């Protein structure tokens, strides 16, 4: 781009950011939609308001082959927002990309595998964070942004602020979790955050933000790999494990939906596909039935 085009792009980019913020979009949405505009501009080295239908077909055709479906969807939505809200144009090319509705089921960790990861985690900040995330089924951002004021130990609950869709909720606080939280907090004594940024207690005490998302994810994956757990693991998987394990323990889906903050009960119902309580009950009943029989050990005549 020449200087005139670059100046125009920078103006449009800032208008894009301002429009996103005016509409109260979350930080993740602002970052994703802004990245979409930067990416398509860098791809063509042209101001994005000059792109044609053919350009967008080429762009998304390449993006499908080089990036995940979730990235394709974010870029599609980001550019659609740009055209409608900044350029005040009708988005004519929504059907250029039709991401498939892939509903793959995650490979759930067992309680034993989660215990192995926790026991193998040497850094107290990560060990406490992993335990907290799993024990309350939190999203990564929800756990990172926990504050001292959110913990109500006397009522055994935690206030989750600005969860998905900017909604607050209360979740159950297990008895063991505040013990670990307090032990870790004493090491840094931050005035607000339970998981402040920084590696040393002094850095954590002065931190102005919570721990880095990327560092937490990398640590969790590395520890799981060191434990020879050959599953696709992320911090969010702990949330799925929590929901699945609650189903296995017999908690009703409505209660699980409330704990996890799902708007749609069908989302919660996913966890019934990750476990098979009917099969477990069947095996238990069969074993109980057979154990009542008087059978001599193998090799001994009746």
C-alpha positions as CSV (number, residue, x, y, z in Angstrom):
1,X,0.0,0.0,0.0
2,X,1.1,3.5,-0.6
3,X,1.0,6.2,2.1
4,X,-2.5,7.3,1.2
5,X,-3.9,3.8,1.3
6,X,-2.0,3.0,4.6
7,X,-3.4,6.1,6.2
8,X,-6.9,5.1,5.1
9,X,-6.4,1.6,6.4
10,X,-5.3,2.8,9.8
11,X,-8.3,5.1,10.0
12,X,-10.7,2.2,9.1
13,X,-8.9,-0.1,11.5
14,X,-9.4,2.3,14.4
15,X,-13.0,2.8,13.5
16,X,-13.4,-1.0,13.5
17,X,-11.9,-1.2,17.1
18,X,-14.1,1.7,18.3
19,X,-17.2,0.1,16.9
20,X,-16.5,-3.2,18.6
21,X,-15.9,-1.4,21.9
22,X,-19.0,0.7,21.6
23,X,-21.1,-2.4,21.3
24,X,-19.5,-3.8,24.4
25,X,-17.8,-6.8,22.7
26,X,-15.5,-8.8,25.0
27,X,-11.8,-8.4,24.8
28,X,-11.4,-11.8,23.1
29,X,-14.0,-10.8,20.4
30,X,-12.3,-7.4,19.9
31,X,-8.9,-9.1,19.5
32,X,-10.2,-11.8,17.2
33,X,-12.2,-9.4,14.9
34,X,-9.3,-6.9,14.8
35,X,-6.9,-9.7,13.9
36,X,-9.2,-10.7,11.1
37,X,-9.0,-7.3,9.5
38,X,-5.3,-7.1,9.9
39,X,-4.8,-10.6,8.4
40,X,-6.9,-9.9,5.2
41,X,-5.2,-6.6,4.7
42,X,-1.8,-8.1,5.0
43,X,-2.7,-10.9,2.6
44,X,-3.6,-8.5,-0.2
45,X,-1.5,-5.5,0.8
46,X,-4.6,-3.5,0.0
47,X,-7.1,-1.4,2.0
48,X,-9.9,-3.8,3.0
49,X,-12.7,-1.6,1.7
50,X,-11.4,-2.2,-1.8
51,X,-11.7,-6.0,-1.7
52,X,-14.0,-7.7,-4.2
53,X,-16.1,-10.9,-3.9
54,X,-13.4,-12.7,-5.9
55,X,-10.8,-11.5,-3.4
56,X,-12.7,-12.8,-0.5
57,X,-13.3,-16.2,-2.2
58,X,-9.6,-16.5,-2.8
59,X,-8.8,-15.4,0.8
60,X,-11.2,-17.8,2.5
61,X,-10.2,-20.6,0.2
62,X,-6.6,-20.2,1.4
63,X,-7.6,-19.8,5.0
64,X,-9.6,-23.0,5.0
65,X,-6.4,-24.9,4.1
66,X,-4.1,-23.1,6.5
67,X,-6.1,-22.5,9.6
68,X,-8.6,-24.2,11.9
69,X,-12.4,-23.9,11.3
70,X,-12.7,-21.8,14.4
71,X,-10.3,-19.2,12.9
72,X,-12.2,-19.2,9.6
73,X,-15.4,-18.5,11.5
74,X,-13.9,-15.7,13.5
75,X,-12.4,-14.1,10.4
76,X,-15.7,-14.4,8.6
77,X,-17.6,-12.8,11.5
78,X,-15.0,-10.1,11.9
79,X,-15.1,-9.0,8.3
80,X,-18.9,-9.2,8.3
81,X,-18.9,-6.8,11.3
82,X,-16.4,-4.5,9.5
83,X,-18.6,-4.2,6.4
84,X,-21.8,-3.7,8.3
85,X,-20.7,-1.4,11.2
86,X,-17.8,0.5,9.7
87,X,-18.4,0.6,5.9
88,X,-22.2,0.6,6.4
89,X,-22.5,-1.9,3.5
90,X,-24.6,-5.0,3.3
91,X,-22.5,-8.1,3.7
92,X,-23.1,-10.0,0.5
93,X,-20.7,-12.8,0.9
94,X,-21.8,-14.6,4.1
95,X,-22.1,-17.9,2.2
96,X,-18.5,-17.8,0.9
97,X,-17.5,-20.0,3.8
98,X,-19.7,-22.5,5.5
99,X,-17.8,-24.0,8.4
100,X,-18.9,-27.6,9.0
101,X,-20.8,-28.3,12.2
102,X,-18.1,-30.6,13.7
103,X,-19.0,-31.9,17.1
104,X,-16.0,-33.9,18.2
105,X,-16.1,-35.2,21.7
106,X,-13.0,-34.5,23.9
107,X,-11.0,-37.3,25.4
108,X,-11.9,-37.0,29.1
109,X,-9.2,-37.4,31.8
110,X,-9.9,-39.7,34.6
111,X,-9.6,-38.6,38.2
112,X,-6.4,-40.6,38.5
113,X,-4.9,-38.8,35.5
114,X,-5.9,-35.4,36.9
115,X,-4.3,-36.4,40.3
116,X,-1.1,-37.4,38.4
117,X,-0.9,-34.0,36.7
118,X,-1.5,-32.2,40.0
119,X,1.1,-34.2,41.8
120,X,3.6,-33.7,39.0
121,X,3.2,-29.9,39.0
122,X,6.1,-28.4,40.9
123,X,5.2,-24.7,40.8
124,X,2.6,-23.9,43.5
125,X,0.9,-21.2,41.3
126,X,0.2,-23.7,38.5
127,X,-0.8,-26.6,40.9
128,X,-3.2,-24.4,42.7
129,X,-4.6,-23.0,39.5
130,X,-5.2,-26.4,37.9
131,X,-6.9,-27.7,41.1
132,X,-9.1,-24.5,41.3
133,X,-10.1,-24.7,37.6
134,X,-11.1,-28.4,37.8
135,X,-12.7,-28.3,41.2
136,X,-15.2,-25.7,40.1
137,X,-15.4,-26.4,36.4
138,X,-14.2,-22.9,35.4
139,X,-13.3,-21.5,32.1
140,X,-9.7,-20.3,31.7
141,X,-10.5,-16.6,31.9
142,X,-12.9,-17.1,34.8
143,X,-10.2,-18.8,36.9
144,X,-7.5,-16.3,35.9
145,X,-9.6,-13.3,37.0
146,X,-10.6,-14.7,40.4
147,X,-10.2,-12.2,43.2
148,X,-10.1,-12.4,47.0
149,X,-13.5,-10.7,47.1
150,X,-15.0,-13.5,45.0
151,X,-14.4,-16.2,47.5
152,X,-17.2,-16.7,50.1
153,X,-15.8,-19.5,52.2
154,X,-18.5,-19.3,54.9
155,X,-21.2,-20.0,52.3
156,X,-19.1,-22.4,50.3
157,X,-19.5,-20.5,47.1
158,X,-17.5,-18.4,44.6
159,X,-18.8,-15.4,42.6
160,X,-17.9,-15.8,39.0
161,X,-18.0,-12.3,37.4
162,X,-18.4,-11.6,33.8
163,X,-18.4,-15.1,32.6
164,X,-19.4,-16.1,29.0
165,X,-21.9,-13.6,27.6
166,X,-20.9,-11.2,30.4
167,X,-23.1,-13.1,32.9
168,X,-22.3,-13.6,36.6
169,X,-23.0,-16.8,38.5
170,X,-22.3,-18.5,41.8
171,X,-20.5,-21.9,41.9
172,X,-20.0,-24.3,44.7
173,X,-16.7,-24.1,46.5
174,X,-15.4,-27.5,47.5
175,X,-14.0,-27.8,51.1
176,X,-10.5,-28.6,49.8
177,X,-10.1,-25.7,47.4
178,X,-10.0,-22.7,49.8
179,X,-7.2,-24.5,51.8
180,X,-5.0,-24.6,48.7
181,X,-6.0,-21.1,47.6
182,X,-5.1,-19.6,51.0
183,X,-1.7,-21.5,51.2
184,X,-0.8,-20.1,47.8
185,X,-2.1,-16.6,48.4
186,X,0.0,-16.3,51.6
187,X,3.1,-16.6,49.4
188,X,2.3,-13.4,47.4
189,X,-0.4,-11.6,49.4
190,X,-1.7,-9.6,46.3
191,X,-4.4,-7.1,47.3
192,X,-6.8,-8.3,44.6
193,X,-5.8,-11.2,42.4
194,X,-5.6,-14.8,43.5
195,X,-3.4,-15.7,40.6
196,X,-1.3,-12.6,39.8
197,X,1.3,-12.4,37.1
198,X,5.0,-12.8,37.9
199,X,7.3,-15.6,38.8
200,X,8.6,-14.5,42.2
201,X,6.5,-13.6,45.2
202,X,7.7,-10.0,45.0
203,X,6.7,-9.7,41.3
204,X,3.3,-11.3,42.0
205,X,2.7,-8.9,44.9
206,X,3.2,-5.9,42.6
207,X,1.4,-7.4,39.6
208,X,-1.2,-5.3,37.8
209,X,-2.8,-8.3,35.9
210,X,-3.4,-12.0,36.4
211,X,-1.2,-14.8,35.1
212,X,-0.6,-15.1,31.3
213,X,-3.0,-17.4,29.6
214,X,-0.4,-18.8,27.2
215,X,2.0,-19.7,30.1
216,X,-0.8,-21.6,31.9
217,X,-1.7,-23.6,28.8
218,X,1.9,-24.5,27.9
219,X,2.6,-25.6,31.4
220,X,-0.5,-27.8,31.6
221,X,0.3,-29.5,28.2
222,X,3.9,-30.1,29.1
223,X,3.1,-31.6,32.5
224,X,0.4,-33.9,31.0
225,X,3.0,-35.0,28.4
226,X,5.6,-35.7,31.1
227,X,3.0,-37.9,32.8
228,X,2.7,-39.9,29.6
229,X,-0.9,-38.9,29.2
230,X,-1.5,-39.3,25.4
231,X,-4.6,-37.2,25.1
232,X,-5.3,-33.8,23.5
233,X,-5.2,-31.7,26.7
234,X,-6.0,-28.0,27.3
235,X,-7.1,-26.1,30.4
236,X,-10.6,-26.1,29.1
237,X,-10.6,-29.9,29.1
238,X,-10.6,-29.7,32.9
239,X,-14.0,-28.1,32.7
240,X,-15.3,-30.9,30.5
241,X,-13.8,-33.4,32.9
242,X,-15.6,-31.7,35.8
243,X,-19.0,-31.9,34.0
244,X,-18.5,-35.5,33.0
245,X,-17.4,-36.6,36.4
246,X,-20.5,-34.9,38.0
247,X,-22.7,-36.9,35.6
248,X,-20.9,-40.1,36.6
249,X,-21.5,-39.2,40.3
250,X,-25.2,-39.0,39.6
251,X,-25.8,-35.2,39.8
252,X,-28.8,-34.1,37.7
253,X,-28.2,-32.2,34.5
254,X,-30.1,-29.1,35.7
255,X,-27.7,-28.7,38.7
256,X,-24.7,-29.2,36.4
257,X,-26.0,-26.6,34.0
258,X,-26.2,-24.1,36.8
259,X,-22.7,-24.8,38.1
260,X,-21.2,-24.5,34.6
261,X,-23.2,-21.5,33.5
262,X,-24.6,-23.0,30.4
263,X,-27.4,-21.1,28.7
264,X,-28.5,-24.0,26.7
265,X,-29.3,-27.3,28.4
266,X,-28.2,-29.2,25.3
267,X,-24.7,-28.0,26.0
268,X,-24.8,-29.7,29.4
269,X,-26.3,-32.8,27.9
270,X,-23.1,-33.3,26.0
271,X,-21.5,-34.8,29.1
272,X,-23.9,-37.7,29.0
273,X,-22.2,-38.7,25.8
274,X,-18.8,-38.7,27.5
275,X,-19.8,-41.3,30.1
276,X,-22.1,-44.2,30.2
277,X,-23.8,-44.5,33.5
278,X,-26.2,-47.2,32.2
279,X,-23.2,-49.3,31.2
280,X,-21.6,-48.7,34.6
281,X,-24.8,-49.7,36.4
282,X,-25.2,-52.8,34.3
283,X,-21.6,-53.9,35.1
284,X,-22.2,-53.3,38.8
285,X,-25.4,-55.3,38.8
286,X,-23.9,-58.1,36.9
287,X,-20.9,-58.3,39.2
288,X,-23.2,-58.2,42.3
289,X,-25.3,-61.0,40.8
290,X,-22.3,-63.2,40.0
291,X,-20.5,-62.5,43.3
292,X,-23.5,-64.1,45.1
293,X,-22.7,-67.5,43.4
294,X,-20.6,-70.0,45.3
295,X,-17.9,-70.8,42.8
296,X,-14.7,-72.7,43.7
297,X,-11.4,-71.2,42.6
298,X,-10.2,-72.3,39.1
299,X,-8.6,-75.7,39.1
300,X,-10.4,-77.0,42.2
301,X,-13.2,-79.5,41.6
302,X,-16.6,-78.6,42.7
